[in-house]
């Protein structure tokens, strides 16, 4: 019996700075760190294609997440995608997603990624109100999100996601409704709506503990979740997973793998895998990751 196609997740562990709420494994981007990581990741791609239970399996989705994948140069992202195509057999309609911070991707970057076979671009908008972005230490502006979506569509992307968060400090129900309305005006094919959660060892957790920032109101977040379901449902989006909404035909295949207990291989520091009924992960330390692959 031929095993079903699997997904590939690649963790790009770089950002320009860490947002106050973020607990993902990442490093602040430096050129030398990026070059060392790229060498290690390419080596892991080659070894994994040969030695894992992934050997000989076709791939239905490739997801570059982070961190901020577009903190890397586009030429580096293209090198990663080239290695994946060389060592793995991608299905003809493979979904290839790249996460991007709106301020880190140019019009030419969009064009090059599309030409390299990227089918889906996912922007970390977080909010459509600059004051809310400032309160969670998220760099960039709403204008940059609007511009990035416009550039993606102008380049030819037809599958665009926006990540947004609710329950932000000082945000009320009407503010959240306005963020959704602003997102909808950009006509994304997919929206991911996440409740702000307070993770240990983040600046947000410290600020709440010291009384500098209010803790999320769980009751208000429940109301915000209901509002999102109603507003997005009324405008043609289907809720196919707890946090994810899509226009018909645009549900993220990679998200569905997680949701339906499908198999996936994670590459890069801290990346997690599920193969052959076993869950396992890589070390969440760039230096140790590099050492293990030299």
Phi and psi restraints in degrees (value plus and minus 20) as a CYANA .aco file:
   2 UNK   PHI     -94.7   -54.7
   2 UNK   PSI     106.3   146.3
   3 UNK   PHI     -87.1   -47.1
   3 UNK   PSI     131.1   171.1
   4 UNK   PHI     -88.8   -48.8
   4 UNK   PSI     138.2   178.2
   5 UNK   PHI     -79.8   -39.8
   5 UNK   PSI     131.5   171.5
   6 UNK   PHI    -133.9   -93.9
   6 UNK   PSI     155.0   195.0
   7 UNK   PHI    -128.7   -88.7
   7 UNK   PSI     132.6   172.6
   8 UNK   PHI    -134.0   -94.0
   8 UNK   PSI     109.2   149.2
   9 UNK   PHI    -135.9   -95.9
   9 UNK   PSI     109.8   149.8
  10 UNK   PHI    -139.6   -99.6
  10 UNK   PSI      99.8   139.8
  11 UNK   PHI    -110.7   -70.7
  11 UNK   PSI      96.0   136.0
  12 UNK   PHI    -117.6   -77.6
  12 UNK   PSI      87.1   127.1
  13 UNK   PHI    -110.1   -70.1
  13 UNK   PSI      19.8    59.8
  14 UNK   PHI    -147.5  -107.5
  14 UNK   PSI     122.4   162.4
  15 UNK   PHI    -160.8  -120.8
  15 UNK   PSI     143.2   183.2
  16 UNK   PHI     -95.8   -55.8
  16 UNK   PSI     -50.8   -10.8
  17 UNK   PHI    -179.1  -139.1
  17 UNK   PSI     143.6   183.6
  18 UNK   PHI    -113.5   -73.5
  18 UNK   PSI     108.1   148.1
  19 UNK   PHI     -90.1   -50.1
  19 UNK   PSI     135.4   175.4
  20 UNK   PHI     -80.6   -40.6
  20 UNK   PSI     -50.5   -10.5
  21 UNK   PHI    -112.2   -72.2
  21 UNK   PSI     -28.0    12.0
  22 UNK   PHI    -101.5   -61.5
  22 UNK   PSI     110.1   150.1
  23 UNK   PHI    -139.2   -99.2
  23 UNK   PSI     -13.6    26.4
  24 UNK   PHI     -89.0   -49.0
  24 UNK   PSI     134.8   174.8
  25 UNK   PHI     -92.4   -52.4
  25 UNK   PSI     105.5   145.5
  26 UNK   PHI    -176.4  -136.4
  26 UNK   PSI     143.3   183.3
  27 UNK   PHI    -145.6  -105.6
  27 UNK   PSI     131.2   171.2
  28 UNK   PHI     -90.4   -50.4
  28 UNK   PSI     112.3   152.3
  29 UNK   PHI     -84.6   -44.6
  29 UNK   PSI     111.8   151.8
  30 UNK   PHI    -158.8  -118.8
  30 UNK   PSI     126.7   166.7
  31 UNK   PHI     -77.8   -37.8
  31 UNK   PSI     -62.1   -22.1
  32 UNK   PHI     -88.0   -48.0
  32 UNK   PSI     -58.7   -18.7
  33 UNK   PHI     -82.9   -42.9
  33 UNK   PSI     -62.5   -22.5
  34 UNK   PHI     -83.6   -43.6
  34 UNK   PSI     -61.6   -21.6
  35 UNK   PHI     -85.8   -45.8
  35 UNK   PSI     -61.4   -21.4
  36 UNK   PHI     -85.1   -45.1
  36 UNK   PSI     -62.4   -22.4
  37 UNK   PHI     -81.3   -41.3
  37 UNK   PSI     -64.4   -24.4
  38 UNK   PHI     -79.5   -39.5
  38 UNK   PSI     -63.1   -23.1
  39 UNK   PHI     -80.7   -40.7
  39 UNK   PSI     -63.2   -23.2
  40 UNK   PHI     -87.8   -47.8
  40 UNK   PSI     -62.6   -22.6
  41 UNK   PHI     -83.9   -43.9
  41 UNK   PSI     -62.3   -22.3
  42 UNK   PHI     -81.3   -41.3
  42 UNK   PSI     -60.2   -20.2
  43 UNK   PHI     -83.8   -43.8
  43 UNK   PSI     -61.5   -21.5
  44 UNK   PHI     -86.5   -46.5
  44 UNK   PSI     -59.1   -19.1
  45 UNK   PHI     -77.2   -37.2
  45 UNK   PSI     -67.2   -27.2
  46 UNK   PHI     -85.0   -45.0
  46 UNK   PSI     -65.1   -25.1
  47 UNK   PHI     -87.3   -47.3
  47 UNK   PSI     -61.3   -21.3
  48 UNK   PHI     -85.9   -45.9
  48 UNK   PSI     -58.7   -18.7
  49 UNK   PHI     -82.6   -42.6
  49 UNK   PSI     -46.1    -6.1
  50 UNK   PHI    -115.8   -75.8
  50 UNK   PSI     -54.1   -14.1
  51 UNK   PHI    -130.3   -90.3
  51 UNK   PSI     -44.1    -4.1
  52 UNK   PHI     -97.8   -57.8
  52 UNK   PSI     151.6   191.6
  53 UNK   PHI     -85.3   -45.3
  53 UNK   PSI     -22.5    17.5
  54 UNK   PHI     -99.7   -59.7
  54 UNK   PSI     -32.8     7.2
  55 UNK   PHI     -76.4   -36.4
  55 UNK   PSI     107.9   147.9
  56 UNK   PHI      61.0   101.0
  56 UNK   PSI     -25.0    15.0
  57 UNK   PHI    -103.3   -63.3
  57 UNK   PSI     122.8   162.8
  58 UNK   PHI     -99.9   -59.9
  58 UNK   PSI     138.9   178.9
  59 UNK   PHI    -137.7   -97.7
  59 UNK   PSI     105.5   145.5
  60 UNK   PHI    -118.5   -78.5
  60 UNK   PSI     -38.8     1.2
  61 UNK   PHI    -171.5  -131.5
  61 UNK   PSI     122.9   162.9
  62 UNK   PHI    -146.4  -106.4
  62 UNK   PSI     108.1   148.1
  63 UNK   PHI    -149.1  -109.1
  63 UNK   PSI      96.1   136.1
  64 UNK   PHI    -117.4   -77.4
  64 UNK   PSI      88.8   128.8
  65 UNK   PHI    -142.7  -102.7
  65 UNK   PSI    -192.6  -152.6
  66 UNK   PHI    -189.2  -149.2
  66 UNK   PSI    -170.7  -130.7
  67 UNK   PHI      37.8    77.8
  67 UNK   PSI    -184.8  -144.8
  68 UNK   PHI    -152.3  -112.3
  68 UNK   PSI      78.5   118.5
  69 UNK   PHI     -72.5   -32.5
  69 UNK   PSI     -56.7   -16.7
  70 UNK   PHI     -98.7   -58.7
  70 UNK   PSI     -13.2    26.8
  71 UNK   PHI     -90.5   -50.5
  71 UNK   PSI     -45.5    -5.5
  72 UNK   PHI     -94.4   -54.4
  72 UNK   PSI     137.0   177.0
  73 UNK   PHI     -85.8   -45.8
  73 UNK   PSI     127.6   167.6
  74 UNK   PHI     -79.3   -39.3
  74 UNK   PSI     -54.9   -14.9
  75 UNK   PHI     -80.2   -40.2
  75 UNK   PSI     -54.3   -14.3
  76 UNK   PHI     -91.2   -51.2
  76 UNK   PSI     -60.2   -20.2
  77 UNK   PHI     -82.8   -42.8
  77 UNK   PSI     -60.7   -20.7
  78 UNK   PHI     -84.6   -44.6
  78 UNK   PSI     -56.4   -16.4
  79 UNK   PHI     -83.9   -43.9
  79 UNK   PSI     -60.3   -20.3
  80 UNK   PHI     -82.7   -42.7
  80 UNK   PSI     -67.5   -27.5
  81 UNK   PHI     -83.1   -43.1
  81 UNK   PSI     -56.8   -16.8
  82 UNK   PHI     -83.6   -43.6
  82 UNK   PSI     -62.5   -22.5
  83 UNK   PHI     -84.4   -44.4
  83 UNK   PSI     -59.2   -19.2
  84 UNK   PHI     -82.1   -42.1
  84 UNK   PSI     -64.6   -24.6
  85 UNK   PHI     -85.6   -45.6
  85 UNK   PSI     -51.4   -11.4
  86 UNK   PHI     -90.9   -50.9
  86 UNK   PSI     -59.7   -19.7
  87 UNK   PHI    -125.2   -85.2
  87 UNK   PSI     -32.9     7.1
  88 UNK   PHI    -143.6  -103.6
  88 UNK   PSI     131.5   171.5
  89 UNK   PHI    -114.8   -74.8
  89 UNK   PSI      84.1   124.1
  90 UNK   PHI    -105.7   -65.7
  90 UNK   PSI     117.4   157.4
  91 UNK   PHI     -84.7   -44.7
  91 UNK   PSI     140.1   180.1
  92 UNK   PHI     -82.6   -42.6
  92 UNK   PSI     -51.7   -11.7
  93 UNK   PHI    -128.4   -88.4
  93 UNK   PSI      14.8    54.8
  94 UNK   PHI     -76.3   -36.3
  94 UNK   PSI     112.5   152.5
  95 UNK   PHI    -103.1   -63.1
  95 UNK   PSI     103.1   143.1
  96 UNK   PHI    -142.4  -102.4
  96 UNK   PSI      93.7   133.7
  97 UNK   PHI    -128.2   -88.2
  97 UNK   PSI     119.2   159.2
  98 UNK   PHI    -144.7  -104.7
  98 UNK   PSI     103.8   143.8
  99 UNK   PHI     -98.1   -58.1
  99 UNK   PSI     126.0   166.0
 100 UNK   PHI    -166.8  -126.8
 100 UNK   PSI     119.3   159.3
 101 UNK   PHI    -102.5   -62.5
 101 UNK   PSI     112.6   152.6
 102 UNK   PHI     -75.3   -35.3
 102 UNK   PSI     -46.9    -6.9
 103 UNK   PHI    -103.9   -63.9
 103 UNK   PSI     -25.7    14.3
 104 UNK   PHI    -129.4   -89.4
 104 UNK   PSI      -4.5    35.5
 105 UNK   PHI    -160.3  -120.3
 105 UNK   PSI     106.1   146.1
 106 UNK   PHI    -117.2   -77.2
 106 UNK   PSI     153.8   193.8
 107 UNK   PHI     -79.9   -39.9
 107 UNK   PSI     -62.7   -22.7
 108 UNK   PHI     -86.9   -46.9
 108 UNK   PSI     -55.4   -15.4
 109 UNK   PHI     -79.2   -39.2
 109 UNK   PSI     -65.1   -25.1
 110 UNK   PHI     -78.4   -38.4
 110 UNK   PSI     -65.8   -25.8
 111 UNK   PHI     -80.8   -40.8
 111 UNK   PSI     -65.1   -25.1
 112 UNK   PHI     -86.5   -46.5
 112 UNK   PSI     -59.6   -19.6
 113 UNK   PHI     -86.1   -46.1
 113 UNK   PSI     -61.7   -21.7
 114 UNK   PHI     -82.8   -42.8
 114 UNK   PSI     -63.5   -23.5
 115 UNK   PHI     -84.0   -44.0
 115 UNK   PSI     -47.6    -7.6
 116 UNK   PHI    -102.8   -62.8
 116 UNK   PSI     -19.2    20.8
 117 UNK   PHI      81.3   121.3
 117 UNK   PSI     -16.7    23.3
 118 UNK   PHI     -85.5   -45.5
 118 UNK   PSI     109.7   149.7
 119 UNK   PHI    -127.4   -87.4
 119 UNK   PSI     -33.8     6.2
 120 UNK   PHI    -165.7  -125.7
 120 UNK   PSI     112.5   152.5
 121 UNK   PHI    -139.1   -99.1
 121 UNK   PSI     116.3   156.3
 122 UNK   PHI    -144.8  -104.8
 122 UNK   PSI      95.2   135.2
 123 UNK   PHI    -119.2   -79.2
 123 UNK   PSI     112.6   152.6
 124 UNK   PHI    -103.4   -63.4
 124 UNK   PSI      63.3   103.3
 125 UNK   PHI     -95.1   -55.1
 125 UNK   PSI     -65.4   -25.4
 126 UNK   PHI      50.4    90.4
 126 UNK   PSI     -67.9   -27.9
 127 UNK   PHI    -172.9  -132.9
 127 UNK   PSI     140.0   180.0
 128 UNK   PHI    -131.7   -91.7
 128 UNK   PSI      12.1    52.1
 129 UNK   PHI    -158.9  -118.9
 129 UNK   PSI      98.6   138.6
 130 UNK   PHI     -78.4   -38.4
 130 UNK   PSI     -58.4   -18.4
 131 UNK   PHI     -83.2   -43.2
 131 UNK   PSI     -54.2   -14.2
 132 UNK   PHI     -90.7   -50.7
 132 UNK   PSI     -57.9   -17.9
 133 UNK   PHI     -80.6   -40.6
 133 UNK   PSI     -62.2   -22.2
 134 UNK   PHI     -82.1   -42.1
 134 UNK   PSI     -57.8   -17.8
 135 UNK   PHI     -91.0   -51.0
 135 UNK   PSI     -39.1     0.9
 136 UNK   PHI    -129.7   -89.7
 136 UNK   PSI      -8.1    31.9
 137 UNK   PHI      45.7    85.7
 137 UNK   PSI       8.4    48.4
 138 UNK   PHI    -113.7   -73.7
 138 UNK   PSI      96.9   136.9
 139 UNK   PHI     -89.1   -49.1
 139 UNK   PSI     136.5   176.5
 140 UNK   PHI      80.8   120.8
 140 UNK   PSI     159.5   199.5
 141 UNK   PHI    -153.6  -113.6
 141 UNK   PSI     144.4   184.4
 142 UNK   PHI     -82.5   -42.5
 142 UNK   PSI     -58.3   -18.3
 143 UNK   PHI     -76.7   -36.7
 143 UNK   PSI     -58.4   -18.4
 144 UNK   PHI     -85.6   -45.6
 144 UNK   PSI     -55.6   -15.6
 145 UNK   PHI     -85.6   -45.6
 145 UNK   PSI     -66.5   -26.5
 146 UNK   PHI     -79.5   -39.5
 146 UNK   PSI     -65.2   -25.2
 147 UNK   PHI     -84.2   -44.2
 147 UNK   PSI     -61.8   -21.8
 148 UNK   PHI     -84.3   -44.3
 148 UNK   PSI     -61.8   -21.8
 149 UNK   PHI     -83.6   -43.6
 149 UNK   PSI     -62.9   -22.9
 150 UNK   PHI     -80.9   -40.9
 150 UNK   PSI     -61.1   -21.1
 151 UNK   PHI     -86.6   -46.6
 151 UNK   PSI     -60.7   -20.7
 152 UNK   PHI     -81.0   -41.0
 152 UNK   PSI     -64.8   -24.8
 153 UNK   PHI     -88.8   -48.8
 153 UNK   PSI     -58.6   -18.6
 154 UNK   PHI     -83.7   -43.7
 154 UNK   PSI     -53.5   -13.5
 155 UNK   PHI     -92.2   -52.2
 155 UNK   PSI     -42.4    -2.4
 156 UNK   PHI     100.9   140.9
 156 UNK   PSI     -17.2    22.8
 157 UNK   PHI     -88.9   -48.9
 157 UNK   PSI     110.7   150.7
 158 UNK   PHI    -130.6   -90.6
 158 UNK   PSI     -21.3    18.7
 159 UNK   PHI    -149.4  -109.4
 159 UNK   PSI      81.9   121.9
 160 UNK   PHI    -146.3  -106.3
 160 UNK   PSI     107.6   147.6
 161 UNK   PHI    -128.9   -88.9
 161 UNK   PSI     127.8   167.8
 162 UNK   PHI    -140.9  -100.9
 162 UNK   PSI     107.2   147.2
 163 UNK   PHI    -110.4   -70.4
 163 UNK   PSI     107.9   147.9
 164 UNK   PHI    -154.3  -114.3
 164 UNK   PSI     136.5   176.5
 165 UNK   PHI    -142.8  -102.8
 165 UNK   PSI     129.5   169.5
 166 UNK   PHI    -148.4  -108.4
 166 UNK   PSI     137.7   177.7
 167 UNK   PHI      65.8   105.8
 167 UNK   PSI       4.5    44.5
 168 UNK   PHI     -92.2   -52.2
 168 UNK   PSI     138.7   178.7
 169 UNK   PHI     -75.2   -35.2
 169 UNK   PSI     104.8   144.8
 170 UNK   PHI      61.0   101.0
 170 UNK   PSI     -26.5    13.5
 171 UNK   PHI     -98.6   -58.6
 171 UNK   PSI     111.8   151.8
 172 UNK   PHI    -128.6   -88.6
 172 UNK   PSI    -199.8  -159.8
 173 UNK   PHI     -83.1   -43.1
 173 UNK   PSI     -59.7   -19.7
 174 UNK   PHI     -87.7   -47.7
 174 UNK   PSI     -57.8   -17.8
 175 UNK   PHI     -78.0   -38.0
 175 UNK   PSI     -63.5   -23.5
 176 UNK   PHI     -85.3   -45.3
 176 UNK   PSI     -60.9   -20.9
 177 UNK   PHI     -80.7   -40.7
 177 UNK   PSI     -58.7   -18.7
 178 UNK   PHI     -87.4   -47.4
 178 UNK   PSI     -59.5   -19.5
 179 UNK   PHI     -81.3   -41.3
 179 UNK   PSI     -63.3   -23.3
 180 UNK   PHI     -82.8   -42.8
 180 UNK   PSI     -63.2   -23.2
 181 UNK   PHI     -81.9   -41.9
 181 UNK   PSI     -60.4   -20.4
 182 UNK   PHI     -86.0   -46.0
 182 UNK   PSI     -62.4   -22.4
 183 UNK   PHI     -79.7   -39.7
 183 UNK   PSI     -65.7   -25.7
 184 UNK   PHI     -83.1   -43.1
 184 UNK   PSI     -50.6   -10.6
 185 UNK   PHI     -85.3   -45.3
 185 UNK   PSI     -40.8    -0.8
 186 UNK   PHI    -107.3   -67.3
 186 UNK   PSI     -26.9    13.1
 187 UNK   PHI      35.2    75.2
 187 UNK   PSI      33.9    73.9
 188 UNK   PHI     -91.0   -51.0
 188 UNK   PSI     137.7   177.7
 189 UNK   PHI    -107.7   -67.7
 189 UNK   PSI     -31.5     8.5
 190 UNK   PHI    -171.0  -131.0
 190 UNK   PSI     121.4   161.4
 191 UNK   PHI    -152.2  -112.2
 191 UNK   PSI     112.7   152.7
 192 UNK   PHI    -130.8   -90.8
 192 UNK   PSI      99.2   139.2
 193 UNK   PHI    -134.4   -94.4
 193 UNK   PSI      92.8   132.8
 194 UNK   PHI    -134.6   -94.6
 194 UNK   PSI     113.9   153.9
 195 UNK   PHI     -92.5   -52.5
 195 UNK   PSI     112.8   152.8
 196 UNK   PHI     -80.9   -40.9
 196 UNK   PSI     105.6   145.6
 197 UNK   PHI    -138.5   -98.5
 197 UNK   PSI     128.3   168.3
 198 UNK   PHI    -117.6   -77.6
 198 UNK   PSI      91.0   131.0
 199 UNK   PHI    -117.9   -77.9
 199 UNK   PSI     123.8   163.8
 200 UNK   PHI     -80.6   -40.6
 200 UNK   PSI     129.8   169.8
 201 UNK   PHI      45.0    85.0
 201 UNK   PSI       7.2    47.2
 202 UNK   PHI    -129.9   -89.9
 202 UNK   PSI     140.7   180.7
 203 UNK   PHI     -82.3   -42.3
 203 UNK   PSI     -56.8   -16.8
 204 UNK   PHI     -80.4   -40.4
 204 UNK   PSI     -64.0   -24.0
 205 UNK   PHI     -81.3   -41.3
 205 UNK   PSI     -60.9   -20.9
 206 UNK   PHI     -85.5   -45.5
 206 UNK   PSI     -63.2   -23.2
 207 UNK   PHI     -83.8   -43.8
 207 UNK   PSI     -58.6   -18.6
 208 UNK   PHI     -88.1   -48.1
 208 UNK   PSI     -63.7   -23.7
 209 UNK   PHI     -81.2   -41.2
 209 UNK   PSI     -54.3   -14.3
 210 UNK   PHI    -112.5   -72.5
 210 UNK   PSI     -14.8    25.2
 211 UNK   PHI      57.3    97.3
 211 UNK   PSI      -4.3    35.7
 212 UNK   PHI    -105.2   -65.2
 212 UNK   PSI     -38.8     1.2
 213 UNK   PHI    -164.8  -124.8
 213 UNK   PSI     124.3   164.3
 214 UNK   PHI     -95.3   -55.3
 214 UNK   PSI     127.7   167.7
 215 UNK   PHI     -93.8   -53.8
 215 UNK   PSI     130.7   170.7
 216 UNK   PHI     -77.8   -37.8
 216 UNK   PSI     121.4   161.4
 217 UNK   PHI    -111.2   -71.2
 217 UNK   PSI      88.1   128.1
 218 UNK   PHI     -83.4   -43.4
 218 UNK   PSI     -57.3   -17.3
 219 UNK   PHI     -83.4   -43.4
 219 UNK   PSI     -62.5   -22.5
 220 UNK   PHI     -85.8   -45.8
 220 UNK   PSI     -58.6   -18.6
 221 UNK   PHI     -83.7   -43.7
 221 UNK   PSI     -55.7   -15.7
 222 UNK   PHI     -83.0   -43.0
 222 UNK   PSI     -63.1   -23.1
 223 UNK   PHI     -84.6   -44.6
 223 UNK   PSI     -57.3   -17.3
 224 UNK   PHI     -87.2   -47.2
 224 UNK   PSI     -58.9   -18.9
 225 UNK   PHI     -82.7   -42.7
 225 UNK   PSI     -63.6   -23.6
 226 UNK   PHI     -83.8   -43.8
 226 UNK   PSI     -59.3   -19.3
 227 UNK   PHI     -83.1   -43.1
 227 UNK   PSI     -62.5   -22.5
 228 UNK   PHI     -81.8   -41.8
 228 UNK   PSI     -63.6   -23.6
 229 UNK   PHI     -81.8   -41.8
 229 UNK   PSI     -61.0   -21.0
 230 UNK   PHI     -90.5   -50.5
 230 UNK   PSI     -69.5   -29.5
 231 UNK   PHI     -84.2   -44.2
 231 UNK   PSI     -66.2   -26.2
 232 UNK   PHI     -92.2   -52.2
 232 UNK   PSI     -56.5   -16.5
 233 UNK   PHI     -83.2   -43.2
 233 UNK   PSI     -59.4   -19.4
 234 UNK   PHI     -88.6   -48.6
 234 UNK   PSI     -40.2    -0.2
 235 UNK   PHI    -126.7   -86.7
 235 UNK   PSI      -3.3    36.7
 236 UNK   PHI      76.2   116.2
 236 UNK   PSI      -9.8    30.2
 237 UNK   PHI    -115.1   -75.1
 237 UNK   PSI     119.0   159.0
 238 UNK   PHI    -120.9   -80.9
 238 UNK   PSI     110.9   150.9
 239 UNK   PHI    -105.0   -65.0
 239 UNK   PSI      87.7   127.7
 240 UNK   PHI    -128.0   -88.0
 240 UNK   PSI     -23.9    16.1
 241 UNK   PHI    -178.2  -138.2
 241 UNK   PSI     144.8   184.8
 242 UNK   PHI     -70.0   -30.0
 242 UNK   PSI     -65.3   -25.3
 243 UNK   PHI    -128.9   -88.9
 243 UNK   PSI     -19.7    20.3
 244 UNK   PHI    -138.6   -98.6
 244 UNK   PSI     115.6   155.6
 245 UNK   PHI    -148.1  -108.1
 245 UNK   PSI     120.1   160.1
 246 UNK   PHI    -164.1  -124.1
 246 UNK   PSI     129.0   169.0
 247 UNK   PHI     -85.3   -45.3
 247 UNK   PSI     132.8   172.8
 248 UNK   PHI     -72.5   -32.5
 248 UNK   PSI     108.7   148.7
 249 UNK   PHI      69.7   109.7
 249 UNK   PSI     -21.3    18.7
 250 UNK   PHI    -138.2   -98.2
 250 UNK   PSI      -3.9    36.1
 251 UNK   PHI     -80.3   -40.3
 251 UNK   PSI     118.7   158.7
 252 UNK   PHI     -92.4   -52.4
 252 UNK   PSI      98.8   138.8
 253 UNK   PHI     -82.6   -42.6
 253 UNK   PSI     -55.5   -15.5
 254 UNK   PHI     -88.5   -48.5
 254 UNK   PSI     -61.5   -21.5
 255 UNK   PHI     -77.9   -37.9
 255 UNK   PSI     -61.5   -21.5
 256 UNK   PHI     -84.5   -44.5
 256 UNK   PSI     -50.5   -10.5
 257 UNK   PHI     -78.7   -38.7
 257 UNK   PSI     -65.3   -25.3
 258 UNK   PHI     -84.6   -44.6
 258 UNK   PSI     -60.6   -20.6
 259 UNK   PHI     -93.8   -53.8
 259 UNK   PSI     -48.9    -8.9
 260 UNK   PHI    -127.2   -87.2
 260 UNK   PSI      -5.7    34.3
 261 UNK   PHI      45.7    85.7
 261 UNK   PSI      11.1    51.1
 262 UNK   PHI     -95.1   -55.1
 262 UNK   PSI     151.4   191.4
 263 UNK   PHI    -119.1   -79.1
 263 UNK   PSI     124.1   164.1
 264 UNK   PHI    -171.1  -131.1
 264 UNK   PSI     133.2   173.2
 265 UNK   PHI    -135.5   -95.5
 265 UNK   PSI     106.1   146.1
 266 UNK   PHI    -122.1   -82.1
 266 UNK   PSI     112.2   152.2
 267 UNK   PHI    -144.0  -104.0
 267 UNK   PSI     127.6   167.6
 268 UNK   PHI      81.7   121.7
 268 UNK   PSI     141.1   181.1
 269 UNK   PHI     -81.8   -41.8
 269 UNK   PSI     111.8   151.8
 270 UNK   PHI      58.6    98.6
 270 UNK   PSI     -24.0    16.0
 271 UNK   PHI     -86.0   -46.0
 271 UNK   PSI     122.9   162.9
 272 UNK   PHI    -129.8   -89.8
 272 UNK   PSI     129.6   169.6
 273 UNK   PHI    -149.4  -109.4
 273 UNK   PSI     137.1   177.1
 274 UNK   PHI    -160.6  -120.6
 274 UNK   PSI      85.8   125.8
 275 UNK   PHI    -159.5  -119.5
 275 UNK   PSI     116.0   156.0
 276 UNK   PHI      38.5    78.5
 276 UNK   PSI      11.7    51.7
 277 UNK   PHI      59.0    99.0
 277 UNK   PSI     -13.5    26.5
 278 UNK   PHI    -137.6   -97.6
 278 UNK   PSI     114.4   154.4
 279 UNK   PHI    -121.7   -81.7
 279 UNK   PSI     113.9   153.9
 280 UNK   PHI    -172.8  -132.8
 280 UNK   PSI     143.5   183.5
 281 UNK   PHI    -167.9  -127.9
 281 UNK   PSI     143.9   183.9
 282 UNK   PHI    -107.5   -67.5
 282 UNK   PSI     138.9   178.9
 283 UNK   PHI     -82.9   -42.9
 283 UNK   PSI     118.1   158.1
 284 UNK   PHI    -111.9   -71.9
 284 UNK   PSI      41.5    81.5
 285 UNK   PHI    -178.3  -138.3
 285 UNK   PSI      95.8   135.8
 286 UNK   PHI     -83.0   -43.0
 286 UNK   PSI     -62.9   -22.9
 287 UNK   PHI     -83.2   -43.2
 287 UNK   PSI     -64.9   -24.9
 288 UNK   PHI     -86.3   -46.3
 288 UNK   PSI     -57.4   -17.4
 289 UNK   PHI     -81.1   -41.1
 289 UNK   PSI     -67.9   -27.9
 290 UNK   PHI     -81.2   -41.2
 290 UNK   PSI     -63.1   -23.1
 291 UNK   PHI     -81.3   -41.3
 291 UNK   PSI     -58.6   -18.6
 292 UNK   PHI     -89.4   -49.4
 292 UNK   PSI     -36.6     3.4
 293 UNK   PHI    -133.5   -93.5
 293 UNK   PSI      -7.8    32.2
